[in-house]
Amino acid sequence: MDHKCILIFLCLFGISTCANQDIPINHRPIADRVMHHILQNQNFMHHLKYLEDFQFDFSGMSDQSLFQTLKPSCLLELMKISQGPDVGKYLDALGKPSAGLFDGNTAWIGNYEECMSIPDSHYCDMKNVALNLVNRVTLLSNYGVCAPKECDIFDVTNLLNSSVNYLEHQLNRSLNFIMIFPANQSISPTNPVQPVQTNSLCYSDETYSKFSNGAIAMIVISSIIFALCVIGTTLELILTLIQSMMMETMGYMDDLNSLPVDSTQKQTNLAFSPESYSNIFLRFFLCFSIIRNSKAIFNTDVPSSAILSINGIRTLSIWWVILGHLIIHLTSSDNPVIFLNDWLKRFSFQAIGNAPVSVDSFFVLSGLLVGYLSFKRFETHGKLPLLRYYLHRYIRLTASYLYLIFFVVYLYPLLGNGVRWIGTPEKNCHNMWWTNILYINNIYPTDASKACYGVSWYLANDMQFYIISPLIMWAMYRFKIVGVLLTTGVFLFEYLLANGLIIHLKKASPIVAQAIDPSGGTFSFAAYQQYIYFKPWTRIGPYILGIVLGYVLFYKKTIKGRFAILFYFLGWLVAIGLGFAVVYGPFNAVTKSWNEAENLIYGMSFRLVWAIAICWVIYACHNGYGSIINDFLGWKVFIPLSRLTYGVYLIHFYVIDYYFATLNVNFHFTEVTLAFAFIPIIVTSYFLSYIVAVCIEYPVFNLEKLLLKM
């Protein structure tokens, strides 16, 4: 019985076929012909020279027979399958070795959809299979086995072990390169950046389709929001129709009576404005009008005093952020070794590898807008209305933010399935969501890997800077240049000191190339991420420079006269040079390791240097010395895209995650596949951001204005 069950398993999982031995070899299936030649040639394995150094230790394997280790129900199902019509599908759906093993292709997925389409079968993603390549154990990130539902991961593990033993017996040679770990042994993730399932798992149709109480609550909330948007939009359409009919009637009466009518007055009386209606319920519903909110987003009419270049900078920066996060996910492709050993060491790739400085552009823009608008308020009223100042910011940011957190936690898991699908990537949010609405998630929990909604560390920093900024701006307003120099000097000194001390004490490095082997070099990129990247005391520098820029632009501090052209020409040269130094300077660290002094100088200063370059671009463009750069950054197309940036920032990471998590085939990384993934992800992120904006962000903003006018 033991021997027969092993043969059945071999039939099902492609190691052998149960062909009749009396059939001539040339008339047997291809797989059986291959096995025949292997069994006939005992030196076959010897001819594969690169397998000579493989080692394998079976001392930990069980000596129990297959009959004793498999459940009777599993054995019975295997017997039925061996006599049934679906044997070929089971064989075809099995994960098989693929080319590119030494390029990092460790995902032998098989065919998930084909397996799940077989009645009473399920797909098992075995995380306990490894290869011993040149004395180095390499875990298969995925090994797909299609099995009857009666066979669990322990049964499949025993079948894998028995298959290896049977092949060794047939070949009279140890397969010293295959390792099967116990099914319940936890395996460390192969990709520390992206969460993966660490234990073997057999999937069913219900694995991720359970409706929790949280999911039901989110469906109810989403339905209410959708209903409000439908009602608000319908009411606006009706009011617009009534308005149009009234204007036609008035025009007809004017023609009939030949009386002069002030068209401006007529338009004013009939123009649509939710605040113009006395019925509070009507005004409430109109706040949710998709038409009204869409017009607000796509309106490109801006005041002449607006700083137009920030729209282009904001849009290009979020695209840069998306590209950087997309690259992180490509470490799970079928050729990550090519990516890590080739792409990261290219000079041209530095523009992608150093994409994290794009976040500092956002800090500059945030400080600039806060400063520019607040100094205007100081000059008009002499103070800031602090209660409204803080409340407006909190409400504006938190509504969409909180909704998306719970959407990702409770509804996102219902949207997909597959080999790489793990449900929500934000499992920490079940317990840590409160740190997000308090905007302290960049500080607590201290371990960043345990925080909720990973990309939101930026929002926590920005809110903390926003809270302390009135004191900074008051000192600048009250003491003018002295206040500017004093506050800037104090905060930049703190910024440089904090970065320098932590880099020195933690041996941290901002160089992305260090992420290849964080523990193998003198400096660690992982330490930089943990102790520096997320913390406010090491990120406030660019924000302070943004406030200073807001002061300079509001009070119109500029160079005039015959030296102006020379000043701006030299400024552009310096800014371009600084920007290139920040982005491409680390290439030197890829070709040769930096010493501690080089690492310290770059790590302390590069974010400030980048912020200075961004500040110059905005300053020169706003003062009319940006030429074609100002024309491009101030392009009206960027205005609506800029308004959607907040939603794109909150959403894009999960669009990327969804794309890769629902791939049931291996992603092969090339420049072309990267481009064809990048563009649709951007488009999808903007579309979803638009939905969130017109249904949540802008309605909340409208309601806030409505309440203030009551």
C-alpha positions in Angstrom: 0.0 0.0 0.0 2.8 2.4 0.9 4.6 1.9 -2.4 1.3 2.2 -4.4 0.4 5.6 -2.7 3.8 7.0 -3.6 3.3 6.0 -7.2 -0.1 7.7 -7.2 1.5 10.9 -5.8 4.2 10.8 -8.4 1.5 10.5 -11.1 -0.4 13.5 -9.7 2.5 15.8 -9.2 4.6 15.2 -12.3 7.6 13.4 -11.0 6.5 10.3 -12.9 3.5 9.1 -14.9 1.5 5.9 -14.5 1.9 4.8 -18.0 1.7 1.1 -18.9 5.2 -0.3 -18.9 4.4 -2.5 -21.9 3.9 0.6 -24.1 7.0 1.2 -26.3 9.0 4.2 -24.9 8.5 6.3 -28.1 4.7 6.1 -27.7 4.6 7.1 -24.0 3.9 10.7 -22.8 6.9 13.1 -22.9 7.1 13.3 -19.1 7.3 9.5 -18.9 10.0 9.4 -21.6 12.1 11.9 -19.7 11.7 9.8 -16.5 12.6 6.6 -18.4 15.9 8.1 -19.6 16.7 9.4 -16.1 16.2 5.9 -14.6 18.2 4.3 -17.4 21.1 6.7 -17.0 22.3 6.6 -13.4 25.0 9.2 -14.2 22.4 11.8 -15.3 22.7 13.8 -12.2 26.5 13.6 -12.4 26.3 15.3 -15.8 24.7 18.4 -14.2 28.0 19.7 -13.0 26.5 22.7 -11.2 24.7 20.3 -8.8 27.9 18.5 -7.6 28.2 20.8 -4.5 24.6 20.4 -3.3 24.1 18.9 0.1 21.1 17.5 1.8 20.5 16.1 5.3 17.5 13.8 5.8 18.2 13.2 9.5 15.3 15.3 10.6 12.8 13.5 8.4 10.2 11.1 9.8 10.7 7.3 9.4 7.0 6.6 9.5 5.4 5.1 6.4 3.3 7.1 4.1 0.3 5.1 5.1 0.8 6.2 8.7 1.4 9.8 8.0 -1.4 10.6 5.5 -5.0 10.9 6.6 -7.2 8.0 5.3 -9.5 10.5 3.6 -6.5 12.0 1.7 -5.3 8.6 0.6 -8.8 7.7 -0.6 -9.0 10.9 -2.7 -5.6 10.2 -4.2 -6.8 6.8 -5.3 -9.9 8.3 -6.9 -8.0 11.0 -8.7 -5.5 8.4 -10.1 -8.5 6.7 -11.8 -10.3 9.9 -12.8 -10.2 12.3 -15.7 -8.5 15.2 -13.9 -5.0 13.7 -13.5 -3.7 15.8 -16.4 -5.0 19.1 -14.8 -3.4 18.2 -11.5 -0.1 17.6 -13.2 -0.4 20.8 -15.3 -1.2 22.9 -12.3 1.8 21.7 -10.3 4.6 24.2 -9.7 7.7 23.3 -11.8 11.3 24.4 -11.9 11.8 27.4 -14.2 14.7 28.9 -15.9 16.6 31.7 -14.1 17.2 30.0 -10.8 20.5 31.8 -10.4 18.8 35.1 -11.2 16.6 34.6 -8.2 13.6 32.8 -9.8 12.5 31.0 -6.6 8.8 31.2 -7.3 7.6 27.9 -8.8 3.9 28.9 -8.8 2.2 26.5 -11.1 -1.3 27.4 -12.2 -3.5 28.7 -9.4 -6.6 29.2 -11.6 -6.5 25.8 -13.2 -6.1 24.1 -9.8 -9.0 26.0 -8.2 -11.2 25.1 -11.2 -10.9 21.4 -10.5 -13.8 20.2 -8.4 -12.9 19.4 -4.7 -9.3 20.5 -5.1 -7.3 23.3 -3.6 -4.0 25.1 -4.2 -1.3 24.7 -1.6 1.5 27.3 -1.5 4.3 25.4 0.2 6.7 27.7 1.9 8.8 24.8 3.3 10.6 23.7 0.2 14.2 24.8 -0.3 17.2 24.1 -2.5 20.8 23.8 -1.4 22.7 25.7 -4.0 26.5 25.8 -3.7 26.2 25.1 0.1 23.7 27.9 0.5 20.1 27.1 1.4 17.7 29.0 -0.9 14.0 28.9 0.1 11.5 28.7 -2.7 9.3 31.8 -2.2 6.4 29.8 -3.8 6.0 26.2 -4.6 2.5 25.4 -5.8 0.9 22.0 -5.3 -2.6 21.2 -6.5 -4.1 18.6 -4.1 -7.5 17.3 -3.1 -9.2 19.3 -0.4 -8.9 16.3 1.9 -5.1 16.7 1.9 -3.8 19.4 4.1 -0.4 21.0 4.2 0.9 18.2 6.5 -0.3 15.6 4.0 1.3 17.4 1.1 4.6 17.8 3.0 4.7 14.1 3.6 4.0 13.4 0.0 6.8 15.7 -1.1 9.2 13.9 1.3 8.1 10.5 0.1 8.5 11.6 -3.5 12.0 12.6 -2.9 12.7 9.3 -1.1 11.2 7.3 -3.9 13.2 9.1 -6.6 16.4 8.5 -4.6 15.5 4.8 -4.4 14.9 4.7 -8.1 18.0 6.6 -9.0 20.2 4.9 -6.4 21.5 8.4 -5.6 20.8 11.0 -3.0 19.0 14.1 -4.2 21.2 16.3 -2.0 19.9 19.6 -3.3 16.2 19.3 -2.2 15.1 20.2 1.3 11.6 19.8 2.7 11.0 21.4 6.1 8.2 20.6 8.5 4.9 22.1 7.3 4.4 24.1 10.5 7.9 25.5 10.6 7.9 29.3 10.2 10.1 30.5 7.4 11.6 34.0 7.4 10.2 36.3 4.6 12.3 36.4 1.5 11.3 40.0 1.0 11.5 42.1 4.2 10.0 45.1 2.5 6.7 43.5 1.4 4.8 41.3 3.8 4.5 37.7 2.7 2.9 34.5 4.0 5.5 32.8 6.1 3.8 29.5 6.6 2.5 27.0 4.1 -1.1 27.6 3.2 -3.8 25.7 1.3 -6.3 28.1 -0.3 -10.0 27.7 -0.7 -12.7 29.9 -2.1 -13.4 31.2 1.4 -9.8 31.9 2.4 -10.1 35.7 2.1 -13.8 36.2 1.4 -15.2 36.3 4.9 -17.3 39.3 5.8 -16.2 40.5 9.2 -18.2 42.9 11.3 -15.7 45.6 10.2 -16.3 44.8 6.6 -20.1 45.0 7.0 -19.7 48.3 8.8 -17.6 49.7 6.0 -20.0 48.5 3.4 -22.8 50.4 5.3 -20.7 53.5 5.6 -19.7 53.4 1.9 -23.3 52.9 0.9 -24.4 55.9 2.9 -21.7 58.1 1.3 -22.7 56.8 -2.1 -26.4 57.6 -1.4 -25.5 61.1 -0.3 -23.5 61.7 -3.5 -26.4 60.4 -5.6 -28.9 62.6 -3.8 -26.7 65.7 -4.0 -25.9 65.2 -7.6 -29.6 64.6 -8.5 -30.6 67.7 -6.6 -28.1 69.8 -8.4 -29.2 68.5 -11.8 -32.8 69.4 -10.9 -31.8 72.8 -9.7 -29.7 73.4 -12.8 -32.6 72.4 -15.0 -35.0 74.7 -13.2 -32.4 77.5 -13.5 -32.1 76.9 -17.2 -35.9 77.0 -17.7 -36.1 80.2 -15.7 -33.5 81.9 -17.8 -35.2 80.8 -21.0 -38.5 82.1 -19.7 -36.9 85.4 -18.7 -35.3 85.8 -22.1 -38.6 85.1 -23.8 -40.3 87.7 -21.7 -37.5 90.2 -22.5 -38.0 89.7 -26.2 -41.7 89.9 -25.8 -41.7 93.2 -23.9 -38.6 94.6 -25.6 -37.4 95.7 -22.2 -33.7 96.1 -21.4 -32.4 93.7 -18.8 -29.1 93.7 -16.9 -27.7 90.4 -17.9 -25.2 90.5 -15.0 -27.9 91.0 -12.5 -30.0 88.3 -14.0 -27.1 85.8 -13.9 -26.4 86.8 -10.3 -29.9 86.1 -9.2 -30.1 82.7 -10.8 -26.5 81.4 -10.4 -26.3 78.2 -8.5 -24.7 78.3 -5.1 -25.5 75.9 -2.2 -25.1 78.7 0.3 -27.7 80.8 -1.4 -30.5 78.4 -0.4 -32.2 78.8 2.9 -33.2 75.2 3.4 -30.4 73.6 5.5 -31.1 70.1 4.3 -30.9 71.1 0.7 -27.6 72.9 1.4 -26.3 69.8 3.2 -27.0 67.4 0.3 -25.6 69.8 -2.2 -22.2 69.5 -0.4 -22.1 66.0 -1.8 -22.8 66.9 -5.4 -20.3 65.1 -7.6 -20.8 67.8 -10.3 -20.0 70.6 -8.0 -17.0 68.9 -6.5 -15.7 67.8 -9.9 -15.9 71.4 -11.1 -13.8 72.5 -8.0 -11.2 69.9 -8.9 -10.9 70.6 -12.6 -11.2 74.4 -12.4 -7.9 75.9 -13.7 -8.8 79.5 -12.9 -6.4 80.7 -10.2 -5.5 84.1 -8.8 -2.7 86.0 -10.5 -0.7 85.9 -7.2 -0.8 82.1 -7.1 2.5 80.2 -7.0 1.9 78.1 -10.1 5.1 76.2 -10.2 4.2 74.2 -7.0 1.5 72.4 -9.0 4.1 70.9 -11.4 6.5 70.1 -8.6 3.8 68.4 -6.5 2.6 66.3 -9.4 6.1 65.2 -10.6 7.1 64.5 -7.0 4.2 62.1 -6.4 5.0 60.3 -9.7 8.6 59.9 -8.4 7.3 58.5 -5.1 5.1 56.0 -7.0 8.1 54.9 -9.1 10.2 54.4 -6.0 7.6 52.3 -4.3 7.1 50.3 -7.5 10.8 49.5 -7.6 10.6 48.1 -4.1 8.0 45.6 -5.2 10.1 44.4 -8.1 12.4 42.6 -5.7 9.7 39.9 -5.7 10.1 39.4 -9.5 11.5 36.3 -11.1 14.9 37.9 -11.7 15.7 40.0 -8.6 19.4 39.2 -8.8 19.6 41.0 -12.1 17.8 44.0 -10.5 19.9 44.0 -7.3 23.3 43.4 -9.0 22.9 45.3 -12.2 20.2 48.0 -12.0 21.1 49.3 -8.6 24.7 49.8 -9.8 23.8 51.8 -12.9 24.5 55.5 -13.0 21.2 56.2 -14.6 19.3 54.2 -11.9 20.4 56.7 -9.3 17.4 58.9 -10.3 15.1 56.0 -9.2 17.2 54.7 -6.3 17.3 58.1 -4.7 13.6 58.8 -5.2 13.1 59.2 -1.4 14.2 62.9 -1.7 10.9 63.5 -3.5 9.3 63.4 -0.1 11.4 66.3 1.0 9.9 68.3 -1.9 6.5 67.8 -0.2 7.9 69.0 3.1 9.2 72.2 1.3 5.8 72.7 -0.4 3.9 72.2 2.9 6.0 74.7 4.8 5.8 77.1 1.9 2.0 77.1 1.8 1.6 77.3 5.5 4.0 80.2 5.8 2.8 82.1 2.8 -0.9 82.0 3.8 -0.2 82.5 7.5 2.0 85.6 7.0 -0.9 87.1 5.0 -3.1 86.5 8.0 -0.6 88.0 10.4 -0.4 91.1 8.3 -4.2 91.5 8.1 -5.2 90.5 11.7 -1.9 90.5 13.6 -2.5 86.9 14.8 -3.7 83.5 13.7 -7.1 82.0 14.7 -5.4 79.0 16.3 -8.6 77.0 17.0 -9.7 77.3 13.4 -6.1 76.9 12.2 -5.7 73.5 13.8 -9.3 72.3 13.4 -9.4 73.0 9.7 -6.2 71.0 9.1 -7.3 68.1 11.2 -10.7 67.7 9.6 -9.4 68.2 6.0 -6.8 65.5 6.3 -8.4 63.0 8.6 -11.8 62.3 6.9 -10.3 60.6 3.7 -7.4 59.2 5.7 -9.5 57.4 8.3 -11.9 56.1 5.7 -9.0 54.6 3.6 -7.4 53.0 6.7 -10.5 51.0 7.4 -11.2 50.3 3.8 -7.7 48.7 3.4 -8.2 46.8 6.7 -11.7 45.5 6.1 -12.8 45.7 2.5 -9.4 45.4 0.6 -9.1 41.7 1.6 -12.4 40.9 -0.2 -11.1 42.2 -3.5 -8.7 39.5 -4.5 -7.3 36.0 -4.1 -4.4 34.1 -5.4 -0.9 32.8 -4.7 0.5 36.0 -3.4 -2.7 37.4 -2.0 -2.4 37.9 1.8 -5.5 40.0 2.4 -4.8 43.3 3.9 -1.2 44.4 4.0 -2.0 46.5 7.0 -2.7 43.9 9.7 -1.2 46.2 12.4 -4.1 48.6 11.9 -6.4 46.4 13.9 -4.6 47.5 17.1 -2.7 50.6 16.1 -5.2 52.7 14.0 -5.6 55.2 16.9 -1.9 56.3 16.6 -2.8 57.4 13.0 -5.7 59.6 14.0 -3.5 61.1 16.7 -0.8 61.6 14.1 1.9 60.0 16.3 2.5 56.8 14.2 5.9 58.0 13.2 7.0 57.9 16.8 4.9 55.2 18.4 5.2 52.3 17.9 9.0 52.6 18.0 9.4 49.7 15.6 8.2 51.1 12.2 7.4 47.6 11.0 4.6 47.5 13.5 3.0 50.8 12.5 -0.4 51.1 10.8 -0.7 52.3 7.1 2.9 52.4 6.2 2.9 55.5 3.9 1.2 57.7 6.5 4.4 58.4 8.4 4.7 61.5 6.3 1.3 62.8 7.4 2.3 62.4 11.1 5.5 64.4 10.5 3.6 67.0 8.5 1.0 67.4 11.2 3.6 67.7 14.0 5.4 70.4 12.0 2.1 72.2 11.4 1.4 72.2 15.1 4.6 74.0 16.0 4.8 76.3 13.0 2.7 79.2 14.4 5.4 79.8 17.0 8.0 79.8 14.3 6.0 82.1 12.0 5.1 84.5 14.9 8.8 84.9 15.7 9.5 85.7 12.0 6.6 88.1 11.8 7.4 89.8 15.1 11.2 90.1 14.7 11.5 90.1 10.9 15.0 89.2 9.6 16.4 88.6 13.1 13.5 86.2 13.8 14.0 84.4 10.5 17.7 83.9 11.1 17.2 82.9 14.8 14.5 80.3 14.3 16.0 78.9 11.1 19.4 78.6 12.8 18.1 76.9 15.9 16.0 74.3 14.0 18.6 73.6 11.3 21.3 73.1 14.0 19.0 70.6 15.7 18.3 68.9 12.4 22.0 68.5 11.5 23.0 67.5 15.0 20.2 64.8 15.3 21.1 63.3 11.9 24.8 63.4 12.5 24.6 61.7 16.0 22.2 59.0 14.9 24.2 58.2 11.7 27.3 57.9 13.8 25.9 55.9 16.6 23.7 53.5 14.6 26.1 53.2 11.6 23.2 54.3 9.4 23.5 55.1 5.7 20.9 56.8 3.4 22.4 54.9 0.4 19.8 52.6 -1.1 22.5 50.2 -2.3 23.1 49.3 1.3 19.7 47.7 1.3 21.0 44.8 -0.7 22.7 43.4 2.3 21.9 45.6 5.3 24.0 43.5 7.7 26.9 42.8 5.5 28.5 46.3 5.2 29.9 48.9 7.6 26.8 51.1 7.2 23.2 50.0 7.3 20.3 51.3 5.2 17.9 49.5 7.5 19.1 51.4 10.5 18.6 54.7 8.5 15.0 53.7 7.8 14.3 52.8 11.4 16.0 55.6 13.3 16.1 58.5 10.9 13.7 58.3 7.9 10.4 58.3 9.9 11.3 60.7 12.7 10.3 64.4 12.9 13.6 65.6 14.5 15.5 64.3 11.5 13.1 65.5 8.8 12.1 69.0 9.9 14.9 70.8 8.0 13.2 71.1 4.5 9.9 72.1 6.2 11.7 75.1 7.9 13.2 76.1 4.6 9.7 76.0 3.1 8.5 78.4 5.8 11.4 80.7 5.1 10.6 80.6 1.4 7.0 81.6 2.2 8.3 84.6 4.2 10.6 85.6 1.3 7.8 85.3 -1.3 5.1 87.1 0.7 7.3 90.0 1.6 8.7 90.0 -2.0 12.3 89.8 -1.0 14.1 89.8 -4.4 17.1 91.1 -6.3 16.4 94.0 -8.7 18.6 96.2 -10.9 21.4 95.4 -13.3 22.7 92.5 -11.3 19.4 90.7 -11.2 20.0 88.6 -14.4 23.5 87.6 -13.2 22.1 86.7 -9.8 19.4 84.4 -11.2 21.7 82.9 -13.8 24.2 81.9 -11.1 21.3 80.7 -8.9 20.1 78.4 -11.5 23.6 76.9 -12.0 24.0 76.3 -8.3 20.5 74.8 -7.9 21.0 72.4 -10.8 24.4 71.4 -9.5 23.1 70.8 -6.0 20.2 68.7 -7.3 22.4 66.5 -9.5 24.9 66.1 -6.6 22.1 64.8 -4.3 20.7 62.4 -6.8 23.8 61.1 -8.6 26.4 61.7 -5.9 25.7 58.4 -4.2 26.8 56.5 -7.3 30.3 56.8 -6.0 29.2 54.7 -3.0 28.0 51.9 -5.3 31.4 51.5 -7.0 33.4 51.8 -3.7 32.4 51.9 -0.1 32.3 55.3 1.5 34.3 55.9 4.7 32.5 57.2 7.8 33.3 60.9 7.0 31.8 60.7 3.5 28.7 58.8 4.8 28.3 61.3 7.6 28.6 64.5 5.5 26.2 63.2 2.8 23.7 61.8 5.3 23.5 65.0 7.3 23.2 67.4 4.4 21.6 65.9 1.4 18.0 66.6 2.3 18.7 70.2 3.1 20.7 70.6 -0.1 17.8 69.1 -2.1 15.4 71.4 -0.3 17.5 74.5 -1.2 17.4 73.4 -4.9 13.6 73.1 -4.8 13.3 76.4 -3.0 15.3 78.1 -5.7 13.2 76.7 -8.5 10.0 78.0 -6.9 11.6 81.4 -6.0 13.0 82.0 -9.5 9.8 80.9 -11.3 7.6 83.0 -9.1 9.7 86.1 -9.7 9.6 85.6 -13.5 13.0 84.1 -14.1 12.0 80.5 -14.7 11.5 80.7 -18.5 10.4 77.4 -20.0 10.8 75.7 -16.6 8.1 78.0 -15.2 5.9 77.5 -18.3 6.1 73.7 -17.8 5.7 73.6 -14.0 2.9 76.1 -14.2 1.1 74.2 -17.0 -2.6 74.2 -16.2 -2.9 70.5 -16.7 -1.0 70.1 -13.4 -3.6 72.1 -11.4 -6.2 69.4 -11.1 -3.6 66.7 -10.9 -2.0 68.6 -8.0 -5.4 68.8 -6.2 -5.6 65.0 -6.3 -2.1 64.4 -5.0 -3.2 63.8 -1.4 -5.5 61.0 -2.4 -2.9 59.5 -4.7 -0.3 59.5 -1.9 -2.7 57.6 0.4 -3.9 55.2 -2.3 -1.0 54.4 -4.7 0.9 52.0 -2.5 -2.1 49.7 -2.3 -2.7 49.9 -6.0 0.9 48.7 -6.5 0.3 46.0 -3.8 -2.9 44.9 -5.4 -1.2 44.6 -8.8 1.5 42.3 -7.6 -0.6 40.4 -5.1 -3.1 39.4 -7.7 -0.5 38.2 -10.2 -0.6 34.4 -10.3 2.4 34.3 -12.6 5.9 35.5 -12.1 6.7 39.1 -13.0 9.8 39.4 -15.2 11.5 42.7 -14.5 12.7 44.7 -17.6 12.6 48.4 -18.5 9.6 47.7 -20.7 7.6 45.8 -18.1 8.4 48.4 -15.6 7.0 51.2 -17.8 3.9 49.2 -18.7 3.2 48.7 -15.0 4.1 52.2 -13.9 1.7 54.1 -16.2 -1.5 52.1 -15.5 -0.7 52.3 -11.7 -0.5 56.1 -12.0 -3.8 56.3 -13.9 -5.6 54.0 -11.5 -4.3 55.9 -8.5 -5.6 59.2 -9.9 -8.9 57.7 -10.7 -9.4 56.3 -7.2 -8.1 59.5 -5.7 -10.8 61.4 -7.8 -13.5 59.1 -6.3 -12.3 59.7 -2.8 -12.0 63.4 -3.4 -15.5 64.0 -4.8 -17.2 61.6 -2.3 -15.3 62.4 0.9 -12.6 65.0 0.8 -14.4 67.8 -0.9 -17.8 67.1 0.7 -16.2 67.4 4.1 -14.5 70.7 3.1 -17.9 72.0 1.9 -19.6 70.9 5.1 -16.9 72.7 7.1 -17.5 76.0 5.2 -21.3 75.5 5.6 -21.0 75.1 9.4 -18.8 78.2 9.7 -21.4 80.3 7.9 -24.3 79.1 10.0 
